[in-house]
Amino acid sequence: MLWKYVSHPLAWIAAAIIATAVAVVFWYVSQSTTPAVLRPEASAPAPGFSLPGVDGPPASLSQFKGKVVLLNFWTTDCPPCVDQITALIRLRTRYPGDLVILGIAVDTTEARVRSAISNLNINYPVLLGDADVANDYAGPGLPRSYLIDREGRIRAVATAPLKDAYRYFFDAVAAVYR
């Protein structure tokens, strides 16, 4: 009796819709539970750069050799990017000595970045990113953060806002300090 309904075209369409819905749910769950912090298996050397500072002199990665560096790619029109700034301020407060936090703004105008620095009370250097550095570091989506150890190797990559991944990234920072 069941076979009579299985051979009906609407039954196959309904089964395809249900299977698609189940696949979409599994995909969504896998995306939302993917770890926000990835630790590269073999720490890759961090690509060098020199970028202009918004409220200070230009900065290059090489001038921070021997220090732990956190690079944070962000933009002022990205709400998760702006939301994570409190986590960055907490990290800087927790590790005031050797931890260098560099915000790399990929906005189109310096005026917008200056306004954000003032409004958000950012207490770390912000640099104006360019296409070359963005291509060397930033993958799909923002914000994106890179933890670079004292030897200049990438030790962790946060692919979600640090506000959400703060505990995991905090652990990664602590591990680099050991």
C-alpha positions as CSV (number, residue, x, y, z in Angstrom):
1,M,0.0,0.0,0.0
2,L,2.9,2.4,0.8
3,W,4.5,1.8,-2.6
4,K,1.5,3.3,-4.3
5,Y,2.3,6.7,-2.7
6,V,6.1,6.5,-3.2
7,S,5.7,6.3,-6.9
8,H,3.6,9.4,-7.1
9,P,5.6,12.5,-8.3
10,L,4.4,14.7,-5.5
11,A,5.9,12.2,-3.0
12,W,9.3,12.6,-4.6
13,I,9.0,16.4,-4.6
14,A,8.0,16.4,-0.9
15,A,10.9,14.0,-0.1
16,A,13.3,16.3,-2.0
17,I,12.1,19.4,-0.1
18,I,12.4,17.6,3.2
19,A,15.9,16.4,2.4
20,T,16.9,19.9,1.3
21,A,15.6,21.4,4.5
22,V,17.5,18.9,6.6
23,A,20.7,19.6,4.7
24,V,20.2,23.4,5.2
25,V,19.7,22.9,8.9
26,F,22.8,20.7,9.2
27,W,24.8,23.2,7.2
28,Y,23.6,26.1,9.4
29,V,24.4,24.2,12.6
30,S,27.9,23.3,11.3
31,Q,28.6,26.9,10.5
32,S,27.5,28.2,13.8
33,T,29.5,25.6,15.8
34,T,32.7,25.9,13.8
35,P,35.5,27.0,16.2
36,A,35.9,30.8,16.0
37,V,39.6,30.4,16.6
38,L,41.8,28.3,14.4
39,R,45.3,27.3,15.4
40,P,47.5,26.7,12.4
41,E,49.1,23.2,12.4
42,A,52.4,24.6,11.3
43,S,52.7,28.2,12.3
44,A,53.2,30.2,9.1
45,P,55.4,33.2,9.0
46,A,53.4,36.4,9.2
47,P,53.6,38.5,6.0
48,G,55.4,41.8,6.6
49,F,53.8,45.1,6.0
50,S,54.2,48.9,6.5
51,L,51.0,50.9,6.8
52,P,50.3,54.5,7.7
53,G,48.9,55.2,11.2
54,V,45.7,57.1,11.6
55,D,46.8,59.1,14.7
56,G,50.5,58.3,14.7
57,P,53.5,57.3,12.6
58,P,53.5,54.5,10.1
59,A,54.0,51.1,11.5
60,S,55.6,47.9,10.2
61,L,55.3,44.4,11.5
62,S,59.1,44.1,11.7
63,Q,59.3,46.9,14.3
64,F,57.5,44.6,16.8
65,K,59.8,41.6,16.5
66,G,60.1,40.0,19.9
67,K,56.6,41.0,21.0
68,V,53.3,39.2,20.7
69,V,51.2,41.0,18.0
70,L,47.5,40.9,17.5
71,L,46.4,42.1,14.1
72,N,42.7,42.9,13.8
73,F,41.2,43.6,10.4
74,W,37.9,45.6,10.7
75,T,35.8,48.3,9.2
76,T,33.5,51.0,10.7
77,D,30.4,49.8,8.9
78,C,30.7,46.3,10.2
79,P,28.7,46.0,13.5
80,P,30.5,42.8,14.7
81,C,33.8,44.6,14.0
82,V,32.8,47.6,16.2
83,D,31.3,45.3,18.9
84,Q,34.6,43.5,19.4
85,I,36.6,46.6,20.2
86,T,35.8,46.2,24.0
87,A,37.3,42.7,23.9
88,L,40.5,44.2,22.3
89,I,40.7,46.8,24.9
90,R,40.3,44.1,27.6
91,L,43.2,42.1,26.0
92,R,45.4,45.1,26.0
93,T,44.6,45.8,29.6
94,R,45.3,42.2,30.5
95,Y,48.7,42.0,28.7
96,P,50.0,45.6,28.7
97,G,53.7,44.9,28.2
98,D,54.5,42.6,25.3
99,L,51.1,42.4,23.6
100,V,50.9,44.8,20.7
101,I,47.4,45.3,19.3
102,L,47.2,46.8,15.8
103,G,43.8,47.6,14.3
104,I,43.9,47.5,10.6
105,A,41.0,49.5,9.2
106,V,40.0,48.7,5.7
107,D,37.5,51.6,5.4
108,T,37.4,53.8,2.3
109,T,37.9,57.1,4.2
110,E,40.3,58.1,6.9
111,A,37.7,60.4,8.4
112,R,35.3,57.5,9.2
113,V,38.2,55.7,10.9
114,R,39.2,58.8,12.9
115,S,35.6,59.3,14.0
116,A,35.4,55.6,15.2
117,I,38.6,55.8,17.1
118,S,37.3,58.9,19.0
119,N,33.8,57.6,19.6
120,L,34.9,54.1,20.7
121,N,37.8,55.2,22.8
122,I,40.2,52.9,21.0
123,N,43.4,52.7,23.1
124,Y,45.7,50.9,20.6
125,P,47.2,52.0,17.3
126,V,45.0,51.9,14.2
127,L,46.5,51.6,10.8
128,L,45.0,52.3,7.4
129,G,45.0,49.0,5.5
130,D,45.6,48.6,1.8
131,A,44.7,46.0,-0.8
132,D,48.1,44.2,-0.6
133,V,48.0,43.6,3.2
134,A,44.3,42.7,3.0
135,N,45.1,40.1,0.4
136,D,48.1,38.8,2.4
137,Y,46.1,38.3,5.6
138,A,42.3,38.8,5.4
139,G,40.2,35.9,4.3
140,P,36.5,36.1,3.6
141,G,34.5,38.2,6.0
142,L,35.4,40.7,8.7
143,P,36.3,41.0,11.5
144,R,39.4,38.7,11.3
145,S,42.2,38.6,13.8
146,Y,45.7,37.1,13.8
147,L,47.9,36.3,16.8
148,I,51.6,36.5,15.9
149,D,54.2,35.1,18.3
150,R,57.5,36.7,19.3
151,E,59.2,34.9,16.4
152,G,56.8,36.4,13.8
153,R,54.7,33.3,13.2
154,I,50.9,33.2,13.0
155,R,49.7,31.2,16.0
156,A,46.0,31.7,15.9
157,V,43.3,33.1,13.6
158,A,40.0,34.3,14.8
159,T,37.4,34.1,12.1
160,A,34.6,35.5,14.2
161,P,34.3,38.7,16.3
162,L,36.5,38.5,19.3
163,K,33.5,39.5,21.4
164,D,32.2,36.0,20.7
165,A,35.5,34.2,20.6
166,Y,37.1,36.2,23.5
167,R,37.6,33.2,25.8
168,Y,39.2,31.1,23.0
169,F,41.4,33.9,21.8
170,F,42.4,34.8,25.3
171,D,43.5,31.2,25.8
172,A,45.6,31.5,22.6
173,V,47.2,34.7,23.8
174,A,48.0,33.0,27.2
175,A,49.5,30.0,25.4
176,V,51.8,32.2,23.4
177,Y,53.0,33.9,26.6
178,R,54.0,30.5,28.2
